């Protein structure tokens, strides 16, 4: 469709696409390639390694070591930004004049370099980061980590003014779009929901022989652990149904807690295809968060591939009409009644039709065309 070329700076290696932020990055690159856009990908590597799969999607792939020294924390620049400032990256970007897409607050360090003042720079937001880090601090019990999150939140709020140097801002949720429009009234700000794995609706209306209820997420992230315990403490997992808890890297404490529940099965760090099957065959999905920030990719993914969803209001922040597609539990205890009601209900064609209509703004192809137009502006 186009011979556009763009630099994409990723805060992490975006493959495997198995957690929030990298899911957006990976599938954005995949969709751009599908439309004929050449991507020069720049990745900060700090544990995921170099991935051959990315060579299939990007014209070039470059890796940079993230500087995770504790010394990086003794700076007014937020640690997530400071640790990703790279002289090598900057010099490589200056070798041409292609647009630059900065994935997340983390990769905006180039905005501090005056040599990029006239470049077509695009900031891709994933969260209102200072709010997100305050939320992490609230959920954290380790006082050292709590202090780090609070300090980082303060730095992020102070640093935010530098985002005005970006020529365009792409925002993942409607609520966050309103925030950035208020904060940066002279900047170009566009609502562009996250990219995801689903290029078409893939929800089955067939009834499963052994229905189960699924709770999933990255179980090494405290926010998701807190979500699990919020439901557990409300007695949700004591209901007489089969539950599955699936996710990456659960702690020994969490494994022990789940193992003590006779009707709850843990699927520890499932491969992508296994996770896809778990989502498609679950009768009910439990989605809970204490963070009303960004766009919850987990919600979008389940709407494209899963059946019934019970979630709390924070999970719907900035998603507009999607609330009509889910059952909303105002408190953890409300999950119990909604689960009991839905376990005896069939997911039918009417539910499917409603999803097709409401998910139009989240269509990958439509978003790709919008992004290409912004890149070429």
Buried (B, 14 or more C-beta within 10 A) or exposed (E): EBEBBBBBBBBBBBBBBBBBBBBBBBBBBBBBBBBEBBBBBBBBBBEBEEBEEBEEBBEEBBBBEBBEEEEBBEEEBBBBBBBBBBEEBBEBBEEEEBBBBBBBBBBBBBBBBEEBEEBBBBBBBBBBBBBBBBBBBBBBEEEEBBEBBBBBBBBBBEBBEBBBBBBBBBBBBBBBBBBBBEBBEEBEBBBBBBBBBBBEEEBEEEEEEEBBBBBBBBBBBBBBBBBBEBBBEBEBBBBEBBBBBBBBEBEEEBBEBBEEBEEBBBBBBBEEEEBBEBBBBBBBBBBBBBBBBBBBBBBBBBBBBBBBBBBBEBBBBBBBEBBEBBBBBEEBEBBBEBBEEBBEEEBEEEBBEEBEEBBEBBBBEEBBBBBBEBBEE
